[in-house]
């Protein structure tokens, strides 16, 4: 089967990129031994022409100036608690590896996989570099070797330093300049979609039984080559107690949410006796605050994130 069916596929004007990619991928998978270069050519030519309309699925991808270089494909990720500079981008900036400062902590992803880092470096980064007014801040970048289509991941530390407000429906962010003027950066939707298309060529491989569980491992031979855009350097110092055996749920009232558990390894007689004791003393369980009268209100507190310099009320 030839690649001719891909020629007839076009992205509709009101069709989001994600829906179009699903439709394109289904057609591409039906073609035996499809050349990736041919598929990529058809994909880029079938995207709808002209300026892109706002899409709720497009990420916020911008360009910045670092070390006298214009760096494109910076992903703004409010879910990341660190700023990441990928190794390939670091090398292209022409900075000596000797300037890297050791970084002992490992980055932790949502699936708790840990990735070694090459160090960190503080670099001045200029936003809105092509405007008369701009914003220049020093960013602490964690340098990581990872297989990704982005050059930099901008996390919460820099966004907080900028005082930035990110709007995902408008695909832009606003922040004050060095002189106090409000600046606006619009997303580069073309670059965002190029990154998304490039990420589709990263094929996950099956993990080896001897390795720890990892999601979408690109190269299992090394721990640091993972698609990382949601890494979190904070270590989980608080060890949560988890059951070491299989448990059997036991509903102790008419409400389906009021459930406790009994160990499945216990003998049937012991489980039956324990079940009877729990049912007889079900009034001792506290499910709502009203079940716990007499608690000192001074122990209850609420933390509101707000600037002291601002005025107004919060609810």
N, C-alpha and C positions, 0 to 999 in steps of 0.2 A: 504494500500500500504506500502511495506517495504522500508527500506533504501538501498536496493540492487542497484537501479539506480545510486546512488552516487558512488558506487564502480567502475563503468565503466568510470567515469569522471576523466580525467587526464589533467594536465596542459601541453600544447605543449611547445616545446623548445623555439619557437619564440613568444609565447603568453605572453602578459603582465599580471601582476597580476590583474589589474582592469578588463580586458576583461574576464579573467578566473573566477574572483569572480562573475561577472554578470551572466556568464553561470552556475556556481555552484548554485547561489542563486535561479535562475529560476527553476532548478531541485529540490532544497530543498523545495521550496514553494509548489510544487505539491504533496509532501508527507504529509499526514494527521498526526497530532500529532507526529511530529518528535522530538525525544529527542535531546536537544541542545548538550549534551555531545557526542552523537553519530555523530551528524553533524560536530562538531569540530574535532572529531577523523578522520572522512573521509576527512575533509578539509586539515588537516595537512599532511596526508599520500598521498594526490593526488598532492601536489605541486611538481614541477620538482626538482629532486635531484641534488646534486653537488653544486659547487659554483654558486651563482646567477650571471646572466649576468647583465650588466648595464641596468637599466630601467629608463626612463624619469619620471615614475610615482612614484618611490620610494622616500620617504622623507629622509632627512639627519638626521639619528639617530646615536648618538655616546655615548661613556661612558666616565665618568670623575671621579675624586677622590675628595670627600668632607668629611671633618671631619673624616679622616682615614677610609672612606668607599668608595668602588667602586660603583658608581651609574650608572646603565645602563639606556637605553631608555630615553636619553636626546634628545629632538627634537629641531633642529636648525631651527628657524623660523625668516627669515629676515623681515617678515611683522609685527612682534610684537615689540612694543616700550618699552617693559618691560621684565624682567626676572622673570619667575614664578616658584616657588617651590610648588608642590602640597602637601596637608596636609598629606596624607598617607605616602609620602616619607619623609616629615619632621619628623614624629613620628618614622619612622624606623631608622633615623639617631641618635636617642637617645639624641636629644637636648631638654632641658627644655623649656616649653612653656613660662616661665617667661622671656626668652631672646628675645622674640618677641617685637619689637617696634611698637606702634600703627601707623596705616596707615589710614588716614582719607579719602583719595580719593578712589573712587570706580572705578573698572575696567569697561571699556566700550567696547562692541563688535561691529562688523560691523552692527548689527541690532539695535544698541543703547541700548541693554539690559545692566543693571548695576548689578554688582555682588559685594557683600561685601567681604572684605578681613579680614584675621585674624591678619594681621600685616606684618612687614618685618624684615628681618635679613640679616646681611652681613656675608658671609662665604667665606673663601679662597677656590678656586676651581682650581684643577690642571688638565691641558690638556696634553695629551700624557704622562700620568703618568707611563706607562710601558716602556718608552724609556729613554736613557741616558740623553738626553736633553728634557726639558719640559717647559711649561709656566704656571705660577701660578699667578692668579689675584684674587682680592677681588670682589665678586659679590653681589649686593644688590638684594636679592630675595624677591618678593612679595609672601607671603604664602596664598594660596587660596584652599578652599575645593571644588573640582570639580570632576565630574565623567569623568575620562579620562584614556586611556591606557598608557599614558606617565608618567614619573616620574618628569621631569623638562622640561620647555620650555625656551630655550635660545634665547633671543631677540637681538635687535640692540645695546642696551647699552654695553653688553659684547662683541659682535662681533666688535664693534668700539674700545673697550678697547684692544682687542686682535690685532686689525689691520688685521682682518681676511678677506680673499677673498674666497667666497663660490662659488663652481662650481656645479650646479645642474646636468648637463649632466654627469659629472664624479663622482657625489655623494661623494664629498670630500671638505675639506676646508684647506687652507694654512694660516700660520701666523708665525711671528718670535718667536723664543724661548727667554728665559731670556738672553741668550748669543748672540743672533742675528742670529742664524741659522734658516733657513726656515723649519718649521715642517709641516707635512701633516697628517691630520686625515681622514681616510676612513670611510664611513658609514657602520654600522652594518646592512646589508640588511636583515639578518634573524630576528633581533630584530624589524626592521622597519615593516616587514610583519606580525610578531606576533602582533604588536600593531594595525596594520590595521585590522587583523582578529578579535582581541578582541573588537575593536570599533564597529564591525558589530553587536555585541550582545547587544549594547545599543539601546533599542527600544524607539523612540520618542513617547510621549504621546500627546493626544489632549489637547490643552490649554483650561483653563476655561475662560468663558466670562468675569469674573471679573478681570482677570489678564491682565497685559500689554502684548503686543505681544512679544514673544520670540521664537527663532529658536531652534528646537531640544531640548526641555526641557526634562531632564531626570527625575527629581522629582519635580513636580510643587509645592510641599509643602514647599520648601525652595528656596530662590532666589540664593543661592550660589552653587547649585549643577547643573552646566551646563557644557556641553562639551566645554572647553575653550582652544583653541590653537591660537586664533587670537585676544586676548584681548588687549585693548589699554587704559592705565590709564589716558590719557590726557582728560580733560574735555572740552566740547565744550562751551567755554566762549562766543563765538560770536554767538548770537542768530540770525538766518536767518529768514527773514520775509517770511512767507508762506501764500498762499491764504486760506481764511476760507470758501470759497464757490466754487462751481463747475464753471469752466470756459469753454467758447466756443472758439476754435481757429478761427482766421481770417487771411487768407492769403492776404497780401496787395500788392503783386507783382507777377511776373511770376515765381520767384524762390520759390521752395517749402519750403526752409529753412527760408524764411522771413515771419515769422508768429508772430502775437500778439494775445492777448486774451481779451475777453469781458465776464463779469459776466453773468452766466446763469440765475440768479435770476432777472435780469433787465427786465422790460416790453418790449414787442416786439417793440413797437414804439420807446422807448428809445434806444434799441439795434440798430435799423435801422438808427436812427439819428446819433448815435455814430459811426456806421460803415461808414456812408457817410463822417463824419468829418475826420476820420482816413485815408480813401482813398484819400481825397482831399489834405491831408498834409503828404502823405507818403514820400515825399522828405526830411522830417525832421528826419527820422529814420536813424541812423548810423549803418551799418551792417559790414563794413570793415574799417581798418585804413585810407584808402583813402577818406572815407566819413567824416573824422574828421581832416581837415587841420588846421594848426595854433597851434597845441599843442606843447608846449616847450619840446624838446627832453630830457632836464635835468630831467624831471619827469619819464622818462623811464629808468629802470635799469635791469640788469640781474645778478643773484647770481650764481657763479660757485663754487661747492664744491670741493676744492682741498687743499692739504697741502702746506703751505708756503715753507717748506723745499725742496719740489720737484721742478724740472725744466721741462720745456716743454711748449707746446702750447695747447690750447683748442679751439674747434670749436663749 
